[in-house]
Amino acid sequence: MHRLARVGGVQELLRWLSERTDGWAGLLHDDGTVLHAVARTPDHTSAAAVALASEGARELTARGARSFTLDRGPDTALLLPLDGPPDARDVRVPVLAVVTRRPLADGLATLLADAVMPLAMCWAAESVERKRRRVDLAESRGREAVLHLLMTGQLSIAHQVAGALKPRLPDPVQVCVVECPGGRRDEVAKVCTDLSGGRSWIVRCPVYARHLILVVPAGPGGTEPRLGREVADVVDDCVVGVSEEVPLSGTATGYRQAFHALAVARGLPVRHARFGSAPEPALLVGAEGAQWADALLTPLLTYLPRRSQDPGSQELAATLGSWLAFSFQATKHLKIHRNTLSARLRLIGELLGRDLNRLADQAALDLALRIRATPARAPRPAEPAEEARSLDEILRRPDVREWAAQQLQPLRRNGGAAEATVRSWLECEAQLAPTAAALGISVPGARKRLTRLEAALQRSLLHTPSARYELWLAFRALDLAGVPSDRPR
């Protein structure tokens, strides 16, 4: 019994008792609820055996007895309470029950009495482990909630929630996305904790099961940029993308940068990469762009639900942001059902008058949300214009045109075929099958082309968050400016 207690715990001990007694063995609460049960043969899994054991457990508890026997038909139930922790009067102690046929085997009562101690030890150990897992889950969900608040720019609430956890939220930060080998995410999380000296916020990504998101201190007294390289060196098959230094309010931007760097790191022997410097488009649009974003999003941000249980404007805006970042994997991020997400997206589309299935509308909404979330947002004009500018007018700004040329320069260095591939992909709503048909190649061939271009652009294309919105805006800006295209005609 002690050997089974060490290697198998409660379930193996009950299985062994069931075989020795040729019957049904289980642990029950004092109210008769079955916690664990094992039957020697299918005949002993009947409701009658369970009912007899449950009735016996209630009777034993009501009488306050140290043992109890209950007969019904050809069966007998033998019950003994497990030993509880010392000086713990209010702890509910499980009851060991065995249901077997008469006549009873010699020494059966002694056998059950001997089994009580190892069962009690196993039950106590497993109870502690269950509590530890609940605590770990609660902490993990708490960290995930803090990350979600940071991503949506709610810093004050994030600091309040984070106050009960460690460490304190740093500012400024770098964001790392760590892609872990299968089934080793918890192990890699411990490695990251050790390497960062316990100063990093480590969150298990709710969308990608193999990803860890690290929010690490940056700046003179913060974590050094070599953290990503150290993680990749210590853990085999681990890939790491690292963002630039960003303020804590820019965590969402840092995450996108780290995700793009991760796409580059997958193709490098060293398995880590840092995001290449690139201006944020939301910083280039000026006061006119801020006014345009406000005008576009006002129907959503001023929406009042008809029923109290329906999502309000803030929840709908968070849903839109999550969907633009993660597509239909936003269900994992938001912890909602796919049908709920679809219903919210229909409502958002109606409020904004946009087709959320069109890449052009997705890019416009993504830019508008990023403008509103930008901490260094340009001030509004003292006298608002009579009519808000259109997106095309915003994209005609000289600084936006320079940004667009910088974004597409890596494509043009790779020749006209590279630009043609990306243009076709965007014109086909970033869908692989139509893109392959437009280019006259196979779907795997189109995927390979885009994967190779991820390294050239240093951006993720095929996995969300994707750079497709920035690329659409860049192509649109240059087309509006009449910049010649290298696309074959």
N, C-alpha and C positions, 0 to 999 in steps of 0.2 A: 504493500500500500504506500509506503514512503517513497519507493522508487517511482511509482505512478504519479504521486503527488509532485515530484520534481520535474518529470518529463511531460506529463499530460494534463495535470490539473484536475479540476472538478469533473470534467466530462469523462476523462479516462477512468477515474476512480468509480464513478457511477456505472460505467460500462463493465468494469471488473466485478462490482457488486451484483449487477444484473446477471452476469454469467454464473457467479457463484451461487446465487439464490434461485436461478432459473425463473426469473420474474421481472417485474418492473421496478426500477430504482430512480428516485428523483429527489430534488431539493425544492421545497415549497415555502412560500411566505406563510406567516401565521394566519393569514386569511384564506389559505388554500390555493393561492395563485401558484402555478407551476413555473419555476425558474429554470431548471434543467431537468431533463428526463431521458432515460435510456431504457429500451425494452429488449428482453432476451429473444423473444419470438414475436411475430406479428400478432399472435393471440393476446399478448399482454399490452398492446397499444390501444385497446378498446377504451371507449369512454367510461366503461364501468370501473376499470382499474384507476383511472385518473380521478373519477368521482369519489371512490373509496378513500384514496390517499388524501384528497382535498378535505373530505369530511373529517377524517382522522386528525389532520393538522389543525382544523378549527376546534375540535374537541380538546386536543392536547393544550392548545393555547388558553381556551376558556377555563380548563381545570388547573392550569399552572403546573402541570405534571412534568416530570423528567423523562417519562417514557409513556407510550400508549399503544394499545393493540385494539384493532377493530376487525371483527369478522363479518363477512357477508357472503352467503352462498358458499362456494368452495374456496374462496379467497380470504386471505388474512393480510391486513396492513399493519406493519410494525413501524413506529415512528419515534424518533429521538431528536430533540433540539440540539443544534450545534452550540458549541461554547462561544459566547460572545466576548468582546473585548472587556478587560477588567474595568470596574467602576463606570460602566456604560449601561445605565438602566433603561434608557429610552431608545437604544438601538434595536431595531427589528432583527431578530436572529432567525435564520432559515431553519427549516425542519427537514431532517433526513427521513425519507419514507421508502419502504420496500413493500411491494405487493406481490405475494406468491401464493401458491396452492398449498393447502393442508394435505398431509401432515407436514409440520415444519421440520426442517433438518436440524439435527443435533448441533448445538453451539451457535445457532443463528443469532440469538440475542447478543452473545459475546462478540461475534464477528462485527455486528453493527456498532456495538459500543466501541470497539477498537477502531472503527472507521471514522468515528466522529472527530477525533483530533486532527488527522491529516486533512479531512474535508474542511474543517473550520479554518485551518491554516491556508489552504488553497483558496477558499472563498474570500478570506480577508485580503490575501495578496491580489486576487483578481479584482476585488472591489477597489483597492487602491489604484490599480492600473486603469480601471474604468474611469475613476475620478480624474486621474492624471490626463487621460485622453480628452475628457470633457474640458479640463482647464486649458489644455493645449489648443483644442478647437476654438474655445472662447477667445483665447489670446490671438489666434490666427485670424478669426473673424473680426476682432477689434482692429488689428493692424490693417486688414483689408479695407475696413470702413474708413480708417484714417487716410489711406492711400486714395480712396474714392473721393473723399472730401478735398484732398490736395489737388486731385485731377480736375475737380470742378471749381477750384478757386476759393473754397470756403475755409480759409486759413484759421479764422478764429475758432470755429467749431472743431477743426482738426487738432488744434493745440489743446482744447479742452478734453477731447477724447483721449489724446495721446498722453495727457498728464498722468493717467493711471498706469501707463506702460513705460518701459525703458527701451532705449535711451530717449533723451529729449530730441525733438525735431530740430535738425541743424538748419542753418541758413548762412551762406549759400550752399548748394548741394551739387553733386553729380549723381546721375541716375545710371545704374547698370542693369542690364537684362542678361541673366545667366541662363543658358539653355543646358539643362542637366541630362546626363545619361538616363535611360529609362529606369524608373523605380528608385532613383537615388536622390530625389529632390531634398528629402529631409537630411540626408547625409551631407549634401553640398551646402545646405543652409548652415549646418554647424561649422563647416570649413570656412564659410564666408564670415560667420560671427567671430571665429578665432583670428582670421587674417585681418579683420578690421578692428580688432581690439574691443568688440562689443559696442562700437559707436555707430554702427549702421542700422538703419531701419530695413529689415528683411521681410518681404511679403511674398507669400506663395500666390502666383498669378492666378486669378479666378478664371481666366479665359484659356490659357495654354497650360496643360497639365505638367509640362516639363520645364516651365519657366519660373525663375525667381526674379523678383524686382527688388533692387537694392537702392535705397536713398542714402547716400553716404556724404559725410561732411566734406566740403571743399574749401579752398582758400589756404592761407598760410598755416593755420593750426589744424587743418582738416586731414582727411584721409588722402594719401598720395595717389596719383593716377595709376600707379602700377598695380593697384588692387585687382583689376581685370586680368592683367598678365599673370599675377600670382595664382588666382583661382584657376585659370586655364592650365598653368603648370602643375598644380597640385592634383587636380582631378582630371583623369584621362577622359577623352571624348567630351569635355565640357567646352562650350563656346560662349564668349562674353562680348557684349557690345556696351560701350561706355559713351555717355553724353558729354557735351561741353559743360562747363560750370554755369549753372543757372540759379536765379533766386528761388527760394522755396515756393513762391507763388507761381513759378514757371515749371513746376514738376511735370505737368502734362507735356510741355514742349520737350523737357529732358527725356521723358519716356519715349516720345516719338523718335528723338535723335538716337537714343540707345537701341531702339528696335531696328532702325536703319543700319546702325553700325553692326548689329548682330548679323544682318544679311550679308554684309561684307566679310565679317569674321569667319563665316562658314566656309568661305573659299580660300582662307589663308592657312598656311601650315602652323602658324603660332596660335590660331584659334581665338584671337582677341583683336578688337579694333576699336578705335576711338572715332567719334563722329567728326567728319570734316567740317570745317567752318563754313557756315552758310547763313545769310541773313533770314530772319523770320518774315514772311510776306506780310503778316499783320502789322509789322512795324513800319512798313513803307507806304501805306495808303493815305496817311495824313488825316486831317480833320474831315475831309470829304468822304474818305473811306469809313470813318467812324459814324458819320451821319448816314451813309448808305446802309451800313450794318444795322443800325438802330431801326431804320425804316423797314428793312427786310424782316427783322425778327420781332417787331412790335406786336403783330397779331398773336404770336406765340407767347411772348413775355407778359402780355396783358390779359391772357385768357383766364376766365373764371369758370370752373366746372359747374355744371348744373346740380350735381349731387356731391355730397361731402366725401363719399368714398371714391370718387373718380380722381384721376391724377390731375394736379394743378399745373400751373405754368412752369414752375421750377422743376418738377418731376419730368414733364414733357421735354424741357430743354436738355435735361440730363440724359433722357432716353435718346434724343436726336444725336447728341454728342457721342454717346456710346455706340450707337448704330453706325455713324459715319466712321468711327475708328475701327470697329470690330465686325461690321456687317451683322449677320444673323447670330454670330457668337456673342453678341451683346446680351443674349438671354442668360449666359453664364455670368457675365459681368454684373448685370442688374438683378440677377436671381429672380427672373420672371419667366412665365411660360411663353413659348413661341407664339401662341395665339394672342396673348396679351401684347407682345411686342408688335405684331402685325396690326392689331387694332389701334395701338397708339400711333404707329407710323401713318395709318390712314388719316387719323385725326390731325396729325401734324401737317400732312400734305394739304388737307383741306384748309387749315388755318392759314398756311403760308401761300397757298395757291401755287404750289410747286409739285412737280412729278418726281418723287424721291427715287424712282427707278432710272432717271436720266443722270448720267455722270456730270453734265453741265450744271444741273441744279444741285447735285451733291457738292460739287466743288464750290459753288457760290455760298451754300449754307455753311460748309466747313470754314471757309474764309471769314464769314460773318461771325461765327462763334469764336474763332480765334482772335478776331479784332476785339470783341467784347471782353475776352479773357486776358488780354494783354495788359500787364500792369502799367507799362509806360505808354498808355493809350493817349493819342493826341487829343488836346482839348477841343471842345466843340466851338464852332464859330460863335461870336457874340450875337450876330444876327443870322439866324438860320436861313438857308436859301429857300426860294419859293418852292422848289421841287428837288427831291433827293436825286443825286446822281445815279446813273446806272452802273452796273458792274463794268461794262465796256469803257465807260469814261474813266473809271478808277484804274483800269488796266492800261490806259494810254499815258499814265504819268511817266515821266522820264526815269525816275528811280525804279519804278516797277519794271519798265522795259529793260533796264540794266540788270535787275535781278533775274528776269526771265532768260536773258542771254547767258548769264552765269550758270543758271540751272541746266541749260541745254548744251552748253559747251562740251561736256564729256561725250554727248551723243554725236556731235558734229565732228569731233576728233576721231570717232570710230567709223565715219563714212556715212553715206546716204542710206545704206541699208538699215543701219541702226535707228536712224530717225524715222524711216519709213515703218519699221516694225512697231515702234512706240506710238507713232501717230495712228496706225491702223488699230492697235490695241485700244487706244483711247476712243477712236471713232466707233469701235464695236462695244462700247460701254464696259471696257476692261474685262471682257469675256473671252476665254481662250478659244473655244470652238469657232465662233464667228471670225476671230482674228486669224486663225489658221486658214479658214476658207478664203478670206480676203487676200492673204499672202500666198495662197496656193501651196501650202505646206501642211504637214500633219500636226495634230494637236501636241504630241510630244516634242516635235520640232519647234513649235511656237513657244512652248514652255522653256525649252533649252535656250532659245534666243533671249528671252526675257530674263532668265536666270543669269546668263552671261552679262547682260546689260546692268543688272543689279550691282555687280562689282564695278562697272565703269561709272555708274551714277552715284555709287555709295549710298544707295537707297533701297529699301524693300519695295518690290513691285507686286509680287504674287501673294504675299502674306500681309494681313492687316495687323497694324496700321500701315497702309500703303502710301507711296508717294504719288499716286495717280492724280490726286487733286492738285498738288503743286505743279505737276507736269501739264495738266490740262490748262491751268491758269497761265503757265509760261508760254505754251504754244499759242494760246489765245492772245496774249499780250503782244507777241512778236507778229502774229498774223495781222492784228489791228494796226501795228506800226508799219506794215508793209515790208518787213524784213524778209529777204529771199529765203526760201526753204531749200534744203538739200535733198528733199524727197524726190525720188525718180518719178517722172510723169509718164 
